[in-house]
Amino acid sequence: MTHVRLLTFTLTLLICLSGSMGALCQIKNFDKEGRQLIRLSKAGDAIDAHDGEIAQFNGVYYLYGTSYDCGFEWGNKGAPFCGFKVYSSKDLVNWIDKGYLFDAKTPVWQSRCDGKTYGCFRPHVVYNKLNNNYVLWINVYDNVIGYRVFTSKSPVGPFKETAEPELAVNADKPAAGLNNGDHDIFIDDDGRGYIAYTDWRTKGTIVIEKLSNDYLSGTGECVKMVTPGSTEAPALFKRKGRYYVTYSDPNCGYCSGTGTSYRMAGNPLGPWSEGVSISNNSCGGQPSFVSTIKIKSDDIFLYGSDLWNNAAKNEALANYYWAQLKFDTDGSIKPLQCAEAYLKAKVSSLQKRVVASMPEKNYFIPKDTIDKKTQWGQTFVAYRNGRLTKIEMVLFKNHHPDKDLEIYICAIANNKVQMSAPIFKKIIPVADIGWSAKKLTILPGFKVKKGRGYAAILRTTSTVGYYGFLAQKQSKLAGIYLTGSKDDGNTFTKIPGETMHLKTVIKAL
């Protein structure tokens, strides 16, 4: 885990298409200071899909994952289950929130997956040509076999549950629980499907089993103990006739900085080679997937790890590390170079200039929190005379605050925030703020004057927990800065060069 926060983590891939000509896109994981960057949907909310995968169907990318925005917390018996989400993208950068794969708010799904259980995780979706449908597998712990399977005519659902699958391993156990765990679904070039899954009864060995033609169940044809134990989170894929399985080494639930290893074989059912480590910390996370991304005649193998937020026990704030796997001439996977920034081969000088000129929207979660002792806010300058009709900011809650969030808009006079005489005040109930960072809109409606400075200040009287916000590193702009107070608004300290994720809309009169 050392060095992760000290390096620049920028991955640039030529994997974005625009018509018949290639367009250049950047996938960024960290900023220059080593801070994790937040991926936002086009709606302005942080992407809330974890421990899943990226799949490609008909030229569109789909990110599937477990949602945590409603407050699911592993081991918290009072925590609800949030369900599984999907996002779509045409370039792996701009993501559209497509909602939930099925309704998880029902009593049945809450009883199967809420905090009183081990939870439900790892959504994986594949396309079945035989039935012209999409098949979803999830990992559960409310039945003996450890999985439930669904089908849909669309990659975004809604998915409908089918019969419980049958598998060769742990089907004879007397009760539900820790039998089988993390899994991956792989479809070979000939259409045959396989599931790689974790056998908890052998303390975390990996099993690979052939699926039925409809991908709804196992066939019993399998290879056991692909790994010797203490492993999980397998990802199965194929490259140039060789099969690979990557996995978390060792296994550790919600741990940041577990290793990534892999094995190779000439057949999905083995024999498999000895394990080789490609990272001792998965670039600060835990391995989640390896997706085969087809771009024209090329195959890109996109590796993903979850940057779990276990220290704060709020996985809705967990981020992602995505990187392109590289291979040696003998087919072995090169070690992950977490600090590496590179382009796909044969990039023109014009394309490099396009990357350099892209506007920076690198949002991160600062250490600063809004709690009983500390207020934070953002100054802004009215860009026209008119009425301030809307303010948007991206906020979240953590550690169960027990009081509402208060938002004040104050004038700035003599370079001081006039907190004692706010122009506008809005109370946001605790329940209206998610555990994931989401856009909040308020409608002030008062008149502003061009060039005059104002501040949106956030405070709470909560005795537990806190609220948080997204920030961005920016060049110093006159009158625009992050500001904080530790004495109930009597004095404020400027943070030049950093701004809150805040947007104002002023309607001309």
C-alpha positions as CSV (number, residue, x, y, z in Angstrom):
1,M,0.0,0.0,0.0
2,T,3.0,2.3,0.2
3,H,3.6,5.0,-2.4
4,V,0.0,4.9,-3.7
5,R,-0.9,8.4,-2.4
6,L,2.5,9.9,-3.4
7,L,2.3,9.3,-7.1
8,T,0.4,10.7,-10.1
9,F,-2.2,8.1,-11.3
10,T,-3.4,9.1,-14.8
11,L,-4.3,6.5,-17.3
12,T,-5.0,7.6,-20.9
13,L,-6.5,5.2,-23.3
14,L,-7.5,5.5,-26.9
15,I,-10.7,3.6,-26.3
16,C,-13.2,6.2,-27.2
17,L,-14.9,6.1,-30.6
18,S,-16.6,8.9,-32.4
19,G,-18.1,7.8,-35.8
20,S,-15.5,6.1,-38.0
21,M,-12.6,8.2,-36.6
22,G,-11.0,7.6,-33.3
23,A,-11.5,10.2,-30.6
24,L,-9.2,10.6,-27.6
25,C,-10.5,10.2,-24.1
26,Q,-8.9,10.1,-20.7
27,I,-9.6,7.8,-17.8
28,K,-8.2,9.3,-14.7
29,N,-8.0,7.6,-11.3
30,F,-6.0,10.1,-9.2
31,D,-5.0,13.7,-9.4
32,K,-1.4,15.1,-9.3
33,E,-1.5,15.1,-5.5
34,G,-2.5,11.4,-5.4
35,R,-6.1,12.1,-4.3
36,Q,-8.8,9.7,-5.6
37,L,-11.0,11.3,-8.2
38,I,-14.7,11.0,-8.2
39,R,-16.4,9.7,-11.4
40,L,-19.7,11.6,-12.0
41,S,-22.7,10.6,-14.1
42,K,-24.0,13.1,-16.7
43,A,-26.6,14.0,-14.2
44,G,-23.9,15.3,-11.8
45,D,-24.0,12.5,-9.2
46,A,-21.1,10.3,-8.2
47,I,-21.3,6.9,-9.8
48,D,-22.6,4.4,-7.3
49,A,-21.9,0.9,-8.7
50,H,-19.3,-1.1,-6.9
51,D,-17.8,-4.7,-6.9
52,G,-19.2,-5.3,-10.4
53,E,-17.9,-5.1,-13.9
54,I,-17.9,-3.2,-17.2
55,A,-19.5,-5.1,-20.1
56,Q,-19.7,-4.2,-23.8
57,F,-22.9,-4.8,-25.8
58,N,-23.5,-3.5,-29.3
59,G,-20.8,-0.9,-29.0
60,V,-22.1,0.5,-25.7
61,Y,-20.3,0.1,-22.3
62,Y,-22.3,-0.9,-19.3
63,L,-21.0,-0.5,-15.7
64,Y,-22.8,-2.8,-13.3
65,G,-22.4,-2.7,-9.6
66,T,-23.8,-2.8,-6.1
67,S,-25.4,0.5,-4.8
68,Y,-24.6,1.8,-1.4
69,D,-26.4,5.2,-1.5
70,C,-29.2,4.2,0.8
71,G,-26.8,3.4,3.5
72,F,-26.0,-0.3,3.3
73,E,-23.2,-1.1,5.6
74,W,-21.7,-4.6,5.9
75,G,-22.2,-5.9,9.5
76,N,-24.7,-3.2,10.4
77,K,-27.9,-5.2,11.2
78,G,-30.1,-2.1,10.8
79,A,-28.8,-1.2,7.3
80,P,-31.1,-1.5,4.3
81,F,-30.1,-3.2,1.0
82,C,-29.8,-0.7,-1.8
83,G,-29.9,-2.9,-4.9
84,F,-27.8,-3.1,-8.1
85,K,-27.3,-0.2,-10.5
86,V,-26.2,0.1,-14.1
87,Y,-24.7,3.0,-16.1
88,S,-24.2,3.2,-19.8
89,S,-21.4,5.0,-21.8
90,K,-20.2,5.3,-25.3
91,D,-16.7,6.4,-24.3
92,L,-16.0,5.0,-20.8
93,V,-15.8,8.6,-19.5
94,N,-19.4,10.0,-19.8
95,W,-21.8,7.8,-17.9
96,I,-25.6,7.9,-17.9
97,D,-27.4,6.5,-14.9
98,K,-29.9,3.8,-16.1
99,G,-31.3,3.0,-12.7
100,Y,-31.7,-0.3,-10.9
101,L,-31.6,-3.7,-12.4
102,F,-34.7,-4.7,-10.4
103,D,-36.7,-3.5,-7.5
104,A,-34.7,-4.2,-4.4
105,K,-37.0,-2.3,-1.9
106,T,-39.4,-5.2,-1.6
107,P,-39.6,-7.2,1.7
108,V,-38.3,-10.3,-0.1
109,W,-35.1,-8.6,-1.2
110,Q,-34.6,-6.7,2.0
111,S,-34.8,-10.0,4.0
112,R,-32.3,-11.6,1.6
113,C,-29.7,-8.9,1.4
114,D,-30.0,-6.2,4.2
115,G,-27.6,-5.7,7.0
116,K,-29.0,-8.6,9.0
117,T,-27.5,-10.9,6.3
118,Y,-24.1,-11.2,4.7
119,G,-25.5,-9.0,1.9
120,C,-25.8,-9.4,-1.9
121,F,-23.0,-8.5,-4.3
122,R,-21.1,-8.8,-7.6
123,P,-23.6,-8.3,-10.4
124,H,-22.4,-9.8,-13.7
125,V,-24.3,-9.6,-17.0
126,V,-23.7,-11.6,-20.2
127,Y,-25.6,-11.9,-23.5
128,N,-27.0,-15.3,-24.5
129,K,-27.4,-15.7,-28.2
130,L,-29.4,-18.9,-27.9
131,N,-32.3,-17.2,-26.2
132,N,-31.5,-13.6,-27.3
133,N,-31.6,-12.4,-23.7
134,Y,-29.3,-11.0,-21.1
135,V,-28.4,-13.1,-18.0
136,L,-27.6,-11.6,-14.6
137,W,-25.8,-13.5,-11.8
138,I,-25.5,-12.1,-8.3
139,N,-23.8,-13.5,-5.2
140,V,-26.2,-14.0,-2.3
141,Y,-26.0,-15.8,1.1
142,D,-29.6,-16.5,1.7
143,N,-29.6,-19.9,-0.1
144,V,-27.2,-22.8,-0.1
145,I,-25.7,-22.4,-3.5
146,G,-24.8,-18.7,-3.0
147,Y,-26.2,-17.2,-6.2
148,R,-29.4,-16.1,-7.9
149,V,-29.9,-15.7,-11.6
150,F,-32.1,-13.3,-13.7
151,T,-32.9,-12.7,-17.4
152,S,-33.9,-9.6,-19.3
153,K,-34.4,-8.6,-23.0
154,S,-32.4,-5.4,-22.3
155,P,-28.9,-5.0,-20.8
156,V,-30.4,-2.4,-18.4
157,G,-33.3,-4.5,-17.3
158,P,-35.7,-4.8,-15.6
159,F,-34.3,-8.3,-14.8
160,K,-36.6,-11.1,-13.7
161,E,-35.5,-13.9,-11.3
162,T,-35.3,-17.4,-12.6
163,A,-35.0,-20.7,-10.8
164,E,-32.0,-21.1,-8.4
165,P,-28.9,-22.3,-10.2
166,E,-27.2,-25.7,-9.6
167,L,-23.5,-25.9,-9.2
168,A,-21.1,-28.8,-8.5
169,V,-19.6,-27.3,-5.3
170,N,-21.3,-27.0,-1.9
171,A,-24.7,-27.9,-3.2
172,D,-25.1,-30.5,-0.5
173,K,-24.5,-28.1,2.5
174,P,-27.2,-28.2,5.1
175,A,-27.9,-24.5,5.3
176,A,-27.4,-21.1,3.7
177,G,-24.4,-19.0,4.6
178,L,-20.7,-18.9,3.7
179,N,-20.6,-21.6,1.1
180,N,-19.8,-19.9,-2.3
181,G,-18.7,-16.3,-2.8
182,D,-17.4,-13.8,-5.3
183,H,-17.7,-14.9,-8.9
184,D,-17.3,-14.0,-12.6
185,I,-19.2,-15.1,-15.7
186,F,-17.2,-15.7,-18.9
187,I,-18.4,-16.5,-22.4
188,D,-15.9,-18.1,-24.7
189,D,-15.6,-17.5,-28.5
190,D,-17.7,-20.6,-29.2
191,G,-20.6,-19.4,-27.0
192,R,-19.9,-21.7,-24.1
193,G,-20.3,-20.1,-20.7
194,Y,-18.3,-20.6,-17.5
195,I,-18.5,-19.3,-14.0
196,A,-15.4,-18.8,-11.8
197,Y,-16.4,-18.6,-8.2
198,T,-15.0,-18.7,-4.6
199,D,-15.4,-21.8,-2.5
200,W,-15.5,-20.5,1.1
201,R,-15.7,-24.1,2.5
202,T,-12.2,-24.6,1.3
203,K,-11.2,-21.3,2.8
204,G,-11.2,-19.3,-0.5
205,T,-10.1,-21.6,-3.3
206,I,-11.3,-20.7,-6.9
207,V,-13.6,-23.1,-8.8
208,I,-14.3,-22.8,-12.6
209,E,-17.4,-24.6,-13.8
210,K,-19.0,-24.9,-17.3
211,L,-22.5,-23.4,-17.6
212,S,-25.6,-24.7,-19.3
213,N,-26.4,-23.5,-22.8
214,D,-28.8,-20.9,-21.4
215,Y,-26.2,-19.7,-18.8
216,L,-28.8,-20.2,-16.1
217,S,-27.1,-23.0,-14.2
218,G,-23.9,-25.1,-13.9
219,T,-23.4,-28.4,-15.6
220,G,-21.3,-30.1,-12.9
221,E,-18.2,-30.1,-15.3
222,C,-15.6,-28.2,-13.3
223,V,-12.1,-27.8,-12.0
224,K,-11.7,-27.2,-8.3
225,M,-8.9,-25.5,-6.3
226,V,-7.6,-23.5,-9.2
227,T,-6.0,-21.5,-6.3
228,P,-4.7,-23.0,-3.0
229,G,-6.9,-20.8,-0.8
230,S,-7.2,-17.4,0.8
231,T,-8.2,-15.9,-2.5
232,E,-11.4,-14.4,-3.9
233,A,-12.9,-12.0,-6.6
234,P,-11.9,-14.0,-9.7
235,A,-12.0,-12.5,-13.2
236,L,-11.9,-15.0,-16.1
237,F,-10.9,-13.9,-19.7
238,K,-9.2,-15.1,-22.9
239,R,-6.4,-13.6,-24.9
240,K,-4.8,-15.1,-28.1
241,G,-6.0,-18.6,-27.3
242,R,-4.8,-18.5,-23.6
243,Y,-7.2,-18.3,-20.6
244,Y,-6.5,-16.1,-17.6
245,V,-8.0,-15.9,-14.2
246,T,-7.0,-12.9,-11.9
247,Y,-8.0,-12.8,-8.3
248,S,-7.6,-11.1,-5.0
249,D,-4.5,-12.5,-3.2
250,P,-5.1,-12.7,-0.3
251,N,-8.8,-12.4,0.3
252,C,-10.0,-9.7,2.6
253,G,-13.6,-8.2,2.6
254,Y,-13.7,-4.5,1.8
255,C,-10.0,-4.2,2.2
256,S,-8.0,-1.5,0.3
257,G,-4.6,-2.7,-0.9
258,T,-5.0,-6.4,-1.3
259,G,-2.8,-8.0,-4.0
260,T,-3.7,-9.1,-7.5
261,S,-2.4,-12.4,-8.9
262,Y,-3.2,-14.5,-12.0
263,R,-2.9,-17.9,-13.6
264,M,-3.0,-19.2,-17.2
265,A,-4.4,-22.2,-18.9
266,G,-5.0,-23.6,-22.4
267,N,-8.6,-24.6,-21.4
268,P,-11.0,-23.0,-18.9
269,L,-11.1,-26.2,-17.0
270,G,-7.4,-26.4,-16.8
271,P,-4.8,-27.4,-16.0
272,W,-3.9,-24.0,-14.6
273,S,-0.4,-22.6,-14.1
274,E,1.1,-21.5,-10.8
275,G,0.0,-18.1,-9.6
276,V,2.0,-14.9,-10.4
277,S,1.6,-11.6,-8.6
278,I,1.1,-8.5,-10.7
279,S,0.5,-6.1,-7.8
280,N,0.9,-6.2,-4.1
281,N,-1.8,-3.6,-3.5
282,S,-4.1,-3.5,-6.6
283,C,-3.2,0.2,-6.9
284,G,-4.8,0.9,-3.6
285,G,-7.9,-1.3,-4.0
286,Q,-9.1,-4.8,-4.3
287,P,-9.4,-6.5,-7.8
288,S,-12.9,-6.5,-9.2
289,F,-12.9,-7.3,-12.9
290,V,-11.1,-7.7,-16.2
291,S,-13.2,-6.7,-19.1
292,T,-12.5,-7.4,-22.8
293,I,-13.1,-4.2,-24.7
294,K,-13.3,-4.6,-28.5
295,I,-12.3,-1.6,-30.5
296,K,-12.4,-2.4,-34.2
297,S,-9.9,-5.2,-34.6
298,D,-8.2,-4.7,-31.2
299,D,-9.0,-6.2,-27.8
300,I,-8.3,-4.0,-24.8
301,F,-8.2,-5.8,-21.4
302,L,-9.5,-3.3,-18.9
303,Y,-8.6,-4.1,-15.3
304,G,-10.6,-2.7,-12.4
305,S,-10.2,-2.6,-8.7
306,D,-12.5,-1.2,-6.0
307,L,-10.8,1.5,-3.9
308,W,-12.8,0.6,-0.8
309,N,-13.6,3.3,1.8
310,N,-13.6,0.9,4.7
311,A,-12.0,3.4,7.1
312,A,-15.2,5.5,6.9
313,K,-17.5,2.4,6.6
314,N,-19.3,4.1,3.7
315,E,-18.7,2.2,0.5
316,A,-20.9,4.6,-1.4
317,L,-17.8,6.9,-1.3
318,A,-15.6,4.1,-2.7
319,N,-13.8,5.0,-6.0
320,Y,-12.3,2.9,-8.8
321,Y,-9.0,2.2,-10.3
322,W,-9.2,1.3,-14.0
323,A,-6.2,0.4,-16.1
324,Q,-5.2,-1.4,-19.3
325,L,-3.4,-4.7,-18.8
326,K,-0.2,-5.1,-20.7
327,F,1.4,-8.4,-21.8
328,D,4.8,-9.7,-22.6
329,T,5.5,-11.6,-25.8
330,D,5.2,-15.0,-23.9
331,G,1.6,-14.0,-22.9
332,S,2.4,-13.2,-19.3
333,I,0.8,-10.2,-17.7
334,K,3.2,-7.3,-16.9
335,P,3.1,-6.0,-13.4
336,L,0.7,-3.1,-12.8
337,Q,2.4,0.2,-13.0
338,C,0.1,2.3,-11.0
339,A,1.9,5.6,-11.6
340,E,2.1,5.0,-15.4
341,A,0.5,7.4,-17.8
342,Y,0.5,6.3,-21.4
343,L,-1.3,6.4,-24.7
344,K,-2.2,3.5,-26.9
345,A,0.5,3.1,-29.6
346,K,0.9,5.5,-32.5
347,V,-0.7,8.6,-31.0
348,S,-0.2,11.7,-33.1
349,S,1.1,15.0,-31.7
350,L,-2.4,16.5,-32.5
351,Q,-4.0,13.9,-30.3
352,K,-1.6,14.6,-27.5
353,R,-2.5,18.3,-27.7
354,V,-6.2,17.3,-27.5
355,V,-5.5,15.5,-24.2
356,A,-3.5,18.5,-22.9
357,S,-6.3,20.9,-23.8
358,M,-9.2,18.9,-22.2
359,P,-10.9,20.9,-19.5
360,E,-10.1,19.6,-16.0
361,K,-13.0,18.4,-13.9
362,N,-11.1,16.4,-11.4
363,Y,-13.4,16.3,-8.3
364,F,-12.2,14.8,-5.0
365,I,-13.5,14.5,-1.5
366,P,-11.5,16.8,0.7
367,K,-10.6,16.0,4.3
368,D,-12.7,18.9,5.5
369,T,-16.1,18.0,6.9
370,I,-19.3,19.8,7.9
371,D,-20.0,19.0,11.5
372,K,-21.0,20.6,14.8
373,K,-17.6,22.3,15.1
374,T,-16.9,23.3,11.5
375,Q,-18.8,25.1,8.7
376,W,-17.7,25.1,5.1
377,G,-18.8,27.1,2.1
378,Q,-18.1,28.4,-1.3
379,T,-17.9,32.0,-2.4
380,F,-19.2,33.1,-5.8
381,V,-19.5,36.3,-7.8
382,A,-22.7,37.3,-9.5
383,Y,-22.0,37.3,-13.3
384,R,-25.0,39.5,-14.1
385,N,-27.7,41.6,-12.6
386,G,-30.7,39.4,-12.0
387,R,-32.4,36.8,-9.8
388,L,-30.4,33.9,-8.3
389,T,-32.8,31.1,-9.3
390,K,-30.8,28.0,-8.6
391,I,-27.7,26.7,-6.8
392,E,-26.4,23.2,-7.4
393,M,-23.8,21.4,-5.2
394,V,-22.8,17.8,-4.7
395,L,-23.1,16.6,-1.1
396,F,-23.2,13.4,1.0
397,K,-23.5,12.3,4.6
398,N,-21.4,9.9,6.7
399,H,-21.5,8.2,10.1
400,H,-25.2,8.8,10.6
401,P,-25.6,12.5,11.4
402,D,-28.6,13.1,13.7
403,K,-29.4,16.7,12.7
404,D,-30.3,18.3,9.4
405,L,-28.0,20.2,7.1
406,E,-28.4,24.0,7.0
407,I,-27.6,26.1,4.0
408,Y,-27.1,29.8,4.2
409,I,-26.4,32.3,1.5
410,C,-24.7,35.4,2.7
411,A,-23.3,38.6,1.2
412,I,-19.6,39.4,1.4
413,A,-18.7,42.8,2.5
414,N,-15.3,44.2,3.3
415,N,-13.9,40.7,2.3
416,K,-15.9,39.1,5.2
417,V,-18.8,36.6,5.0
418,Q,-21.8,38.3,6.6
419,M,-23.0,35.2,8.4
420,S,-24.9,37.1,11.1
421,A,-27.3,38.5,8.4
422,P,-28.0,35.7,5.9
423,I,-30.0,36.6,2.8
424,F,-31.4,33.1,2.4
425,K,-31.7,29.9,4.5
426,K,-32.7,26.4,3.6
427,I,-33.0,23.3,5.9
428,I,-32.2,20.0,4.1
429,P,-33.5,17.0,6.1
430,V,-31.0,14.2,6.9
431,A,-33.1,11.7,4.8
432,D,-32.8,13.9,1.7
433,I,-29.0,13.5,1.5
434,G,-27.5,10.3,0.3
435,W,-24.5,8.3,1.4
436,S,-23.1,8.7,-2.1
437,A,-22.2,12.2,-3.3
438,K,-25.3,13.5,-5.2
439,K,-26.3,16.8,-6.7
440,L,-28.5,18.9,-4.5
441,T,-30.5,21.8,-5.9
442,I,-31.9,24.8,-4.0
443,L,-33.9,27.7,-5.4
444,P,-33.1,30.9,-3.6
445,G,-35.0,33.4,-5.8
446,F,-33.5,36.7,-4.5
447,K,-31.9,39.5,-6.6
448,V,-28.2,39.8,-7.0
449,K,-26.0,42.5,-8.5
450,K,-23.3,41.9,-11.1
451,G,-19.8,41.7,-9.6
452,R,-21.0,41.4,-6.0
453,G,-19.7,38.6,-3.9
454,Y,-21.7,36.0,-2.0
455,A,-21.1,32.8,-0.1
456,A,-23.1,29.6,0.2
457,I,-22.3,28.3,3.8
458,L,-23.2,24.8,5.0
459,R,-23.5,24.0,8.7
460,T,-25.2,21.5,11.1
461,T,-25.8,21.0,14.8
462,S,-25.4,17.2,14.5
463,T,-23.6,15.7,17.5
464,V,-22.6,12.6,15.5
465,G,-21.5,12.0,11.9
466,Y,-20.9,14.7,9.4
467,Y,-21.8,16.0,5.9
468,G,-19.3,16.2,3.1
469,F,-18.8,17.8,-0.3
470,L,-16.8,17.5,-3.5
471,A,-14.0,19.9,-4.3
472,Q,-11.9,20.8,-7.3
473,K,-8.3,22.1,-7.6
474,Q,-8.5,25.3,-9.7
475,S,-6.4,28.3,-10.5
476,K,-7.0,31.3,-8.2
477,L,-10.1,33.2,-9.4
478,A,-10.9,36.6,-8.0
479,G,-13.6,36.4,-5.4
480,I,-14.1,32.6,-5.8
481,Y,-12.7,30.3,-3.1
482,L,-13.4,27.6,-0.5
483,T,-13.9,29.0,2.9
484,G,-14.3,27.5,6.4
485,S,-15.1,28.5,10.0
486,K,-14.4,26.7,13.3
487,D,-16.1,29.4,15.5
488,D,-19.7,29.2,14.4
489,G,-19.3,31.6,11.5
490,N,-17.6,34.5,13.4
491,T,-14.4,34.2,11.3
492,F,-13.8,32.3,8.0
493,T,-10.5,31.1,6.5
494,K,-10.0,31.2,2.8
495,I,-8.7,28.2,0.9
496,P,-7.5,29.7,-2.4
497,G,-7.0,27.5,-5.4
498,E,-9.8,25.0,-4.3
499,T,-13.5,25.3,-5.1
500,M,-16.6,23.4,-4.1
501,H,-18.5,21.6,-6.8
502,L,-21.1,24.4,-7.1
503,K,-23.1,25.9,-9.9
504,T,-25.2,29.1,-9.9
505,V,-27.9,30.1,-12.3
506,I,-28.9,33.8,-12.4
507,K,-31.9,34.8,-14.5
508,A,-31.8,38.3,-16.0
509,L,-34.6,40.6,-15.0
